[in-house]
Amino acid sequence: MAKRNRKGDPLLRSFLAKCFYRIISMLAGIEVIDGVGDFRLMTDVYVKAILKLEERNRFSKGIYPWIGFRTKYIEYENVERAVGTTKWSFFKLFSYSLSGITAFSTKLLQLASIMGILSFCFSIALFILLVIRKLFFGVPVDGWTTIVCLIVFFSGIILLSIGILGYYNAKMYTEIKRRPQYIVWRLDESLQ
């Protein structure tokens, strides 16, 4: 694979790209390497392993390391284009990054559950604090405080419910892609 350095790239774009590669590697559990392009030389076995994947929306930067074949990198200097400009705007790159993260990780779905649990716990703690203030210190409970507690409480329940539904959707999503559990290959035979 060809791997370029980011020398000469705009600082913001380079920083955001490095952040993306760190985030996707962390969320997906595979190492997606910064600066590696999609074009590469592959053995016949490697190609057949990729073709065995039945999913339609492919994020190739994640599929290549997921398959797990040994890879050699050829590093090259980043040079300015001689002709034309890039077609990748910030929004296209952002959309591409979200596509990659959602193709290889369901951890974002867990975020709704975590936020729901935190909101629920916060509302219970706030409610207990209000009851203690009323019973032991005689501080009157304002109407808006009760409303805020109820809103946070029910928001937490709704977010938790969405998170639970998200878990089920994540399981279905993983099954629909029909990725093999593992790939077994030997040097003397090709995948069939």
Rosetta blueprint (number, residue, H / E / L):
1 M L
2 A E
3 K E
4 R E
5 N L
6 R L
7 K L
8 G L
9 D L
10 P L
11 L H
12 L H
13 R H
14 S H
15 F H
16 L H
17 A H
18 K H
19 C H
20 F H
21 Y H
22 R H
23 I H
24 I H
25 S H
26 M H
27 L H
28 A H
29 G L
30 I L
31 E L
32 V L
33 I L
34 D L
35 G L
36 V E
37 G L
38 D L
39 F L
40 R L
41 L L
42 M L
43 T L
44 D H
45 V H
46 Y H
47 V H
48 K H
49 A H
50 I H
51 L H
52 K L
53 L L
54 E L
55 E L
56 R L
57 N L
58 R L
59 F L
60 S H
61 K H
62 G H
63 I H
64 Y H
65 P H
66 W H
67 I H
68 G L
69 F L
70 R L
71 T L
72 K L
73 Y L
74 I E
75 E E
76 Y E
77 E L
78 N L
79 V L
80 E L
81 R L
82 A L
83 V L
84 G L
85 T L
86 T L
87 K L
88 W L
89 S L
90 F H
91 F H
92 K H
93 L H
94 F H
95 S H
96 Y H
97 S H
98 L H
99 S H
100 G H
101 I H
102 T H
103 A H
104 F H
105 S L
106 T L
107 K H
108 L H
109 L H
110 Q H
111 L H
112 A H
113 S H
114 I H
115 M H
116 G H
117 I H
118 L H
119 S H
120 F H
121 C H
122 F H
123 S H
124 I H
125 A H
126 L H
127 F H
128 I H
129 L H
130 L H
131 V H
132 I H
133 R H
134 K H
135 L H
136 F H
137 F H
138 G L
139 V L
140 P L
141 V L
142 D L
143 G H
144 W H
145 T H
146 T H
147 I H
148 V H
149 C H
150 L H
151 I H
152 V H
153 F H
154 F H
155 S H
156 G H
157 I H
158 I H
159 L H
160 L H
161 S H
162 I H
163 G H
164 I H
165 L H
166 G H
167 Y H
168 Y H
169 N H
170 A H
171 K H
172 M H
173 Y H
174 T H
175 E H
176 I H
177 K H
178 R L
179 R L
180 P L
181 Q L
182 Y L
183 I L
184 V L
185 W L
186 R L
187 L L
188 D L
189 E L
190 S L
191 L L
192 Q L
